[in-house]
Amino acid sequence: MKTKITTLIITVLLVTIIILFLTFPTTVMNAVAFSISIWKDNLIPSLFPFFLISELLINYGFVELLGELLKNIMNKIFLLPGEASFVLIGSLISGFPSSSKYINELLTNNQISEFDASYLLKFNHFSNPLFVIGTIGVLLLNNKNVGIFILSIHILSNFIIAIIYRPKEKKYVQEKISIKSGINKMYKRRIKNNSSFSTILSNSIFKTINTLLLLLGIITVFLIINSLIKNIFNTNKFTSAIISGILEMTGGIKNIALLNLSLKIKATIIGSFISFGGLSIHMQVMNILSNTNIKYLPYLTARILHALLTGCIIYFTFDIIIPYL
């Protein structure tokens, strides 16, 4: 019965959306064009090289080497295996939703447990540094230092989330680090994946492009929904910006930057947006992890807490820190 009701609701929603598409064709086409521009101008340049290189590194055993070298640091601070350091470092550099891709790869290769993967997902939600400093700081807010400030608080809040959700039942175990052992583990991973470089490269490119196309589709859907909501309900600019930020982060940030608000308020709201990520990012993450048993609710709870922490810290420290940057 429940399945029948769900099927009926989804069918009604889809028919309604088709009617709205036909009612507001220009709005839909503009939303699609905007989503393609975001994908082409922001996602491909920032994510494609990182996704591709990370695939190659995983296939060549770099995760095992890094895990051996950083196992004591990861275990002492986060009570995680050393291999999890690949997710942390990769996410810090490339930004979301890359963490979900790295987590999925490590889970598939049995390099981390599902419990560790769920914990990693909660605090490895980092926005791309170039996007925050360059696009938000320089282009939208005309202040590079504010971009650096927002990024710093965003990262700090992530590590506060890590402390809050740190596993209680695990214990820190000090182990001897051996570079030789790390190299041997790396070699074993390479031997296990007994394919030529050209085959590994081709497969990596194929997987990267598929992931990027998935991201394009999800972004397009959320931008269309956002545009239709604005047209149907005729909301004011501030409300539209907030709705945009909740649904699709990039559009919300651009709308907030254009409003007649103080720089402090803009930074607070934008910081909250990137820490929440937008429902579009959430769907991207959960789609990438769809082959796992990781639950969405803990991730959503962590993102809400992350957004609140980032917004509060930015608001209460803005006037203290910004004058010295």
C-alpha positions in Angstrom: 0.0 0.0 0.0 2.8 2.4 1.0 4.6 1.7 -2.4 1.4 2.4 -4.3 0.9 5.7 -2.5 4.5 6.7 -3.1 4.2 5.8 -6.8 1.0 7.9 -7.1 2.6 10.9 -5.4 5.6 10.8 -7.6 3.5 10.4 -10.7 1.3 13.4 -9.8 4.5 15.5 -9.1 6.0 14.6 -12.4 2.8 15.5 -14.3 2.6 18.8 -12.4 6.3 19.6 -13.3 5.6 18.9 -16.9 2.6 21.3 -16.8 4.8 24.0 -15.1 7.5 23.4 -17.8 4.9 24.2 -20.5 3.6 27.2 -18.5 7.0 28.8 -17.9 9.1 27.6 -20.8 11.5 30.7 -20.8 12.1 30.2 -17.0 13.0 26.6 -17.5 15.3 27.3 -20.5 17.1 30.0 -18.6 17.6 27.7 -15.6 19.0 25.0 -17.9 21.4 27.5 -19.6 22.5 28.8 -16.2 23.1 25.2 -14.8 25.2 24.4 -17.9 27.3 27.6 -17.4 27.9 26.7 -13.8 28.9 23.1 -14.8 31.1 24.3 -17.6 32.8 27.3 -15.9 33.0 26.1 -12.3 32.7 22.3 -11.9 34.7 21.0 -14.9 37.8 23.2 -14.3 37.8 22.6 -10.5 36.7 18.9 -10.3 37.7 17.1 -13.4 41.5 17.2 -12.8 41.1 16.2 -9.1 38.6 13.4 -9.9 40.8 12.0 -12.6 44.1 12.2 -10.7 42.5 10.7 -7.5 41.2 7.7 -9.5 44.8 7.1 -10.8 46.3 7.5 -7.4 43.9 5.1 -5.9 44.6 2.5 -8.6 48.3 2.9 -8.1 48.2 2.4 -4.3 48.8 5.9 -3.1 46.1 5.5 -0.5 48.0 2.7 1.1 51.2 4.6 1.2 49.6 7.7 2.6 47.7 5.6 5.1 50.9 4.1 6.4 52.6 7.5 6.8 49.7 9.3 8.4 48.0 6.4 10.4 49.1 7.7 13.8 47.9 11.2 13.1 44.5 10.1 11.8 44.1 7.6 14.6 45.0 10.0 17.4 42.9 12.9 16.2 39.9 11.2 14.6 40.2 7.6 15.6 40.3 6.7 11.9 42.6 4.4 9.9 45.4 6.1 8.0 43.8 5.5 4.6 41.1 8.0 5.6 43.7 10.8 5.3 43.3 10.5 1.5 39.7 11.6 1.8 40.6 14.5 4.2 43.4 15.9 2.1 41.6 15.3 -1.2 38.4 17.0 0.0 40.3 20.0 1.4 41.9 20.6 -2.0 39.1 19.8 -4.4 35.9 20.7 -2.4 32.6 18.9 -2.3 31.1 16.6 -3.5 34.6 15.0 -4.0 34.6 13.6 -0.4 31.7 11.3 -1.3 33.6 10.0 -4.4 36.8 9.3 -2.4 34.8 7.7 0.4 33.0 5.5 -2.1 36.2 4.4 -3.8 37.8 3.5 -0.4 34.7 1.6 0.7 34.6 -0.3 -2.6 38.2 -1.3 -2.1 37.6 -2.3 1.6 40.1 0.3 2.8 37.7 1.8 5.3 34.7 0.4 7.1 31.1 1.7 6.6 31.1 3.1 10.1 34.3 5.1 9.3 32.8 6.2 6.0 29.7 7.6 7.7 31.9 9.5 10.2 34.2 10.9 7.4 31.2 12.1 5.4 29.9 14.2 8.4 33.0 16.4 8.6 34.6 16.2 5.1 32.4 18.8 3.6 34.9 21.4 2.3 34.1 24.0 -0.4 36.6 24.4 -3.1 39.2 27.0 -1.9 39.5 28.7 -5.3 35.7 29.1 -5.4 35.5 30.7 -2.0 38.5 33.0 -2.3 38.3 33.7 -6.0 34.6 33.7 -6.9 33.1 34.6 -3.6 35.8 36.9 -2.1 37.2 38.6 -5.2 34.4 38.6 -7.8 31.2 38.7 -5.7 32.3 40.5 -2.5 35.2 42.5 -4.0 37.3 41.6 -0.9 39.8 38.7 -1.1 40.4 38.9 2.7 36.7 38.2 3.4 36.9 35.2 1.1 39.9 33.9 3.1 38.1 34.6 6.3 34.9 32.7 5.2 37.0 29.7 4.0 39.0 29.6 7.3 35.8 29.6 9.5 34.2 27.0 7.1 37.2 24.7 7.6 37.3 25.3 11.4 33.6 24.5 11.7 34.2 21.2 9.9 36.8 20.2 12.4 34.5 21.2 15.3 31.9 18.8 13.7 34.7 16.1 13.6 35.2 16.6 17.4 31.4 16.5 18.1 30.9 13.3 16.2 34.2 11.6 17.1 33.6 7.9 17.9 33.5 7.2 21.6 33.9 3.4 21.5 37.2 3.4 19.6 40.6 3.7 21.3 43.8 5.3 20.0 46.5 2.8 19.1 50.1 4.0 18.5 51.8 2.1 15.7 55.2 2.1 14.3 55.4 3.9 10.9 57.3 2.0 8.2 57.9 3.6 4.8 59.0 0.2 3.5 55.7 -1.3 4.6 53.8 1.6 2.9 55.7 1.0 -0.4 55.0 -2.7 -0.2 51.3 -2.1 0.4 51.2 0.3 -2.5 52.9 -2.3 -4.7 50.3 -4.9 -3.7 47.4 -2.6 -4.6 49.0 -2.0 -8.0 49.6 -5.8 -8.6 46.0 -6.5 -7.5 44.7 -4.1 -10.2 46.7 -5.8 -13.0 45.8 -3.5 -15.8 47.9 -1.4 -18.2 48.2 2.4 -17.6 46.2 3.1 -20.7 43.3 0.9 -19.5 43.4 2.5 -16.0 43.5 6.0 -17.5 40.6 5.2 -19.9 38.5 3.8 -17.0 39.3 6.7 -14.8 38.3 9.2 -17.5 35.0 7.3 -18.1 34.1 7.3 -14.4 35.0 11.0 -14.0 32.9 12.1 -16.9 30.0 10.0 -15.7 30.2 11.6 -12.2 30.4 15.1 -13.7 27.3 14.4 -15.9 25.4 13.2 -12.9 26.3 16.5 -11.1 25.1 18.5 -14.1 21.7 16.7 -14.1 21.1 17.3 -10.4 22.2 20.9 -10.5 19.8 21.5 -13.5 16.9 19.9 -11.7 17.3 22.1 -8.6 17.9 25.3 -10.5 14.6 24.6 -12.5 12.7 24.0 -9.2 14.2 27.2 -7.7 13.3 29.3 -10.8 9.7 27.9 -10.8 9.2 28.6 -7.1 10.3 32.3 -7.7 7.9 32.6 -10.6 4.9 31.0 -8.9 5.2 32.6 -5.5 6.6 35.9 -6.6 8.9 36.2 -3.5 11.0 39.2 -2.7 14.8 39.3 -3.5 15.9 38.3 0.0 13.5 35.4 0.4 14.4 34.3 -3.2 18.1 34.4 -2.3 17.6 32.3 0.9 15.5 29.7 -1.0 18.1 29.6 -3.8 20.9 29.0 -1.3 19.0 26.1 0.4 18.2 24.5 -2.9 21.3 25.2 -5.0 24.2 27.0 -3.2 25.8 28.8 -6.1 22.7 30.7 -7.2 21.9 31.7 -3.6 25.4 33.0 -3.0 25.3 35.2 -6.2 21.9 36.5 -5.2 23.0 37.4 -1.7 26.1 39.2 -3.0 23.8 41.5 -5.1 21.6 42.5 -2.2 21.9 45.8 -0.3 23.3 44.2 2.9 26.3 44.9 5.0 29.5 42.9 4.2 29.2 41.2 7.6 25.7 40.0 7.0 26.6 38.8 3.4 29.6 36.9 4.8 27.5 35.3 7.5 24.8 34.1 5.1 27.3 33.0 2.4 29.4 31.1 5.0 26.2 29.3 6.2 25.3 28.5 2.6 28.6 26.8 1.7 28.7 24.9 5.0 25.1 23.6 4.4 26.0 23.0 0.7 22.4 23.2 -0.6 20.1 20.3 -1.3 21.6 20.0 -4.7 25.0 19.0 -3.2 23.2 16.7 -0.8 21.6 14.8 -3.6 24.9 14.7 -5.5 26.6 13.2 -2.4 23.9 10.6 -1.7 23.7 9.6 -5.4 27.5 9.0 -5.5 27.1 6.9 -2.3 23.9 5.1 -3.5 25.7 1.7 -3.6 26.4 1.9 0.1 24.3 1.8 3.3 25.3 5.3 4.5 22.2 7.1 5.8 21.3 10.6 4.7 19.8 11.9 8.0 23.1 11.9 9.9 24.7 13.8 7.0 21.9 16.3 6.9 22.1 16.9 10.7 25.8 17.5 10.4 25.3 20.0 7.6 22.7 22.0 9.5 25.0 22.1 12.5 27.9 23.0 10.3 25.9 25.9 8.7 24.8 27.2 12.2 28.4 27.0 13.5 29.9 28.8 10.5 27.3 31.5 10.5 27.6 32.2 14.2 31.4 32.2 14.3 31.6 34.6 11.2 29.0 36.9 12.7 30.6 37.2 16.2 34.2 37.4 15.0 33.9 39.4 11.8 34.4 42.9 13.4 37.3 41.5 15.4 39.3 39.7 12.7 38.6 41.4 9.4 40.2 44.8 10.3 43.5 42.9 10.9 43.4 41.0 7.5 
